[in-house]
């Protein structure tokens, strides 16, 4: 679907959010209970062991809200791989990444666009001028999904609407003039400090060796590309930390690594 079609669908979503009384109330409630959680802020984790059985992990090709729709009437959360500098990313311009799809199908964009979120999340990221960003998150509860999560979203019957909690966290942005690889990625990656780079590599090494950690979620695609070969060489002592980064920065996989650099 083209950008113009995406723009029209989002404009219709905005109109519904402003005119439908049920959606207006839902969005009001979500905004009222929305929270900005900074990366160094401690979160109450007293109930971590409240479940008796381990979680089942399912890998599928479904779109985010398409997968969440199977869990209607339950407490379900989805991750918004978000723009750090613009609510909804490029949804107003018809872009078609994951965040934009979420915003075309639900009331999420209105929730993220509040002045509070601008002041606490988007403006600080803009001012930092760091394409890696940080692990600040926006927690938005009970976002109503009222359109199908399909290539061309359509409004559903009100009886089929459902709510999801949304965790918005900024994805690293290495794009410079749409150059995903090569020199632009290399220059942006160099902005990370040695401590940050070494911390990531040591953390991966510890995970691979079976050591436990205190993070609730670890994300990052890596194992099926040449990055794993570099990690394995480091783990077995064939290359040093410094050589690992030299290899990685000159690899076509640098973008995939940086886009997956998240643990929280």
N, C-alpha and C positions, 0 to 999 in steps of 0.2 A: 504494500500500500504506500502511496506517495505522500510527500510532506503536506501537500494541500489537503488531502483527505484526512490526515492525522490532525491538522489544525482545526478543521471543521468539527471533527468528533470531540476534540478537547473543548472547543467553544460551546458545544452543546452540553458537555459535562459541567462546565462553569455555570451555564444558564440554569441547569437543573439544580445545582447546589445553591443558587441564589433564590430560586422560585418555589421549589418543592418544600412544603412545610416540614415533612418528615426528615428530609435530608438536612434542612437548616438546623433542626433541633439536634440531630445526630452530630453534626459538625461542631455545633456549640458545645456539646458535652465532651467531645474529643479534645477540643482546644482547651477547655477548662481543666482537663486532667492530663494534658500533655506535659512532658517533663524534658528538660535539657540536662543530660548527665555528662559531666566533663570527664576526661580520661583519667584524671587523678582522683576523682571523687569516689569514696568508698560506698559500696552498696550493701544494704542489709542482706546477708546470705544465710540467715538462720534456718531457712527451710530447704536447703540444698538436698537433704537426704529424705525428703518427704515421700519419694516414690519407692515402692518396693521392688519394681522390676526395671532393668535397664531399658533405655529408649530403643525403639526399633528405628533403624536408619534405612530409608528408601531412596534409591537413586532413580530418577525418572527424567524423561524429556519434556515434562509438562511445564507450562509457563507458571509463574509464581502464583497468581491468583487462581489459575485453573487448578493447581494442586491444592491450594487452601480451601477451595470450594467443597472438597470432599470431606471437610471437617466442620461443616456448618453446625452451629449451636454448641460448639466447644470453644475453649480458650485457645485460640490459634494466633501465632505471630509469624510475620514474614519480615525478611530483611530487605530493606531498600538500599541497593548499591548506588549511593546517591552522589549527585554533584555537591561539592563542598561550598560552592559560591552562588548557586541559584536554586531556589525552591523548584522542584520539578525538573531540574536540568534544562533541557531544550524543548520541553513539551509545548511551549507557546510557538516554537519555530517548526514544529512537526517532526522533531527527532524521534527515533524509534528504539532507544535503549530500554533497559528494564524499568528504570525509574519513571520514564515517560509513559510506559504502558500502565504502570500502577496508577498514575495520575489521571489517565484518560478513563479509567474504569471506576474510579472511586472519588471520595471527597478529600483525599490526601493532600492535594495541592493547596487547598484553602487552609488546611491545618498548618502546613509548613510555612505558609506565607505571612504569618503573624509578625508583628513588630518585635515581639519577644524573641522569636527564633532568628530574625534578622540580626538583632543586637547580640545574641549569645552564640550563634552558630555561623551564620553565613558571612557577616561582616568581619569577624575575627579571622576566618579562613582567608578572606580576600586580602586582609592587611598583612597576613603572615608571609605571603609570596613564597610558599613552600608547596611544591606539587605533590609531596608525599602526604601532606595534611596530618591529621592526628586521629585519635580514637574517640573523640567526643561523639555522643549519640543523642538523637531525639527519639524519645519514646512516645508514640501516639496511640492511645488505646481506642478500641472500638471504632475503627474507620469503616464506614459503610461502603460495601462494594455493590454497585447497582447496574453495572454493565458487564457483559461477557468478556472474559480475558481471551479474546481471539484476535486474529489479524485485523478484523474490522469490528470493533466492539459495538454491541447493540444493547439497548436498555432492556433489563429483565423485568418480568412481572414483580411487583412489590413483594409478593410472597416468597420470591426466590432470593431476595437481597440477603446479605449476610455481613457480619462484622469480622474484621481482623485487627489485631494489634500490629503496628508497624514500627520496626526499629530502623531508623535512618542513620547510616554511617557513611562518611565520605570515602569514596574509592580514590586511590592515587590517580593523578591525571598527568600523564607524560606526553600529551599531545601538544605539539607546537606546529601550527600550520598543517594539521592533519598528518604529521609525520610520526608514525607509530614506532619506528625503529631507527637505527642509525644514530647520527650525531646528536639529534635533539634529545633522544632518550638518554644517551650517555651523559650529556651535559646536565640534565635535570637530576639524574641519579647521583651525580657527583656532589649535589647539594646536601646529601645525607652525610652525617658525621661518621667517622670511623667507629665510634662507640655504637651508633645505631646499626651499622652494617654488621659489626662483629656480634652484637647482641642477637640479631636475627639468625646468623649462621650458627652460633652456639646453641640457640634455642632449637633449631632444626636438628642439629646433631644430638642433642639430649633427647628429643622426641624419638628419633630413630633408634636410640640405644635403650628405649623403654623407660626412661626416667619420667616421673610424674610432674605435673605443674599445677598451678592454681587458677589457670584461665578457665572460664566457662565454655568459651568457643574458640576454636582455632580454624582459620580459613586460609586457603592458599594453594592453587593448582601448581604442581611441580613435577610429580613423579614420572610422568610419561613424556618428558622432553629431555633435552641435553643438560638441563640444570641439574637433574639428579646425578648425571655422570660426574659433574663437578663436585657435588656434595659428597658422593661416594669416594672420589679421589681425596677429598679433604679428610673424611672419616678414616680412611686407611693410611693417611700420612703421606700420600704421594705428592700432594701439593700443599702449600701454606695458605693461611687466610688471605694474604696479599695476592697470591697467584689466583686464588678462587675468584676474587673480585675482578682481576684483570681479565680472566677468561670470560666472566659473565658480562662485563661491560662491553665486550667486543662480540657478544653473541646476539643472534637474532631473537633469543629468548628473554632478553632483558625486559622487554615490555610486559611479557606474561608474568614474569617474576614480580615486578613492581605492582602490577594490578592485583596480585594476590597477597600482598604483604599486609595482613591484618591478623591480629590476635587480641582478644579482649576478655 
